């Protein structure tokens, strides 16, 4: 407020420019190489110095993508990892406040994932070496233990695609090559669980223990948990150019993504009776998805032109919460972190979010 004299009139006062400061980063987490918008005031300084500001993640400089407006800077996240302070140094040497930022830590590479990783109750992580269509790879499934050691877990599945840990604690794997579902015991022994599901991709269990599989040519199959594992057509959707990805909420509604060639794809919701509605529309090439215990849905997708992980609340409000390229899926761990899969690597983000882990959990 200004100073007033005895007559109540405002007196003139000198103007001091606002000190540079960061108000927020959007999003607040990223893979290395992800794009982040740093929002604040006076981020480019007074304009008297003919140079660009610096954006620091910890002590590492980021590549600047846009730095012409004083209210925001677009920066590319450097090859850092962990929770770091994000700061800006203006051209005249003034350093802003720091905001907390999470950079995902790479925990495995040399994989080929095309859908979500899977996590068992002990926190072990499973992912695929899927390979080109019709070609068998030397390893089908990798296991990353709780010490983040990558180990061969299973072989002999051509084009392993979808992964899910069942209520029995065993790992289930779809093959988009032969339309089959395989079950892998804790000792690595593998058996055929069901077959005849076209280009089988994403899989998920409902709370009763029935397994659902998405044939990317347009069908969601339901496989009974009974001994004969009878197969039903549960729902029919538009064909996908990549894969169906599936996840159940606590009400046993099935959520499905099926990327097409358009820039705005929906997330479908299918109720237990097989009725299909659009839960949210407006994502680019949506792929793997997972729920937290608060009912928030996380989807690997593009949102408003930016690629990463999008959170959609139960009120259907969407926001980008992690920036990153080539993300195909995600899974939550029992300790509250998130495992993010790109096509070639796995990353861990310490989000402290409790995920919905197994069917009925």
Order of alpha helices (4+ residues) and beta strands (2+ residues): beta-beta-beta-beta-beta-beta-beta-beta-beta-beta-beta-beta-beta-beta-beta-beta-beta-beta-beta-beta-beta-beta-beta-beta-beta-beta-beta-beta-beta-beta-beta-beta-beta
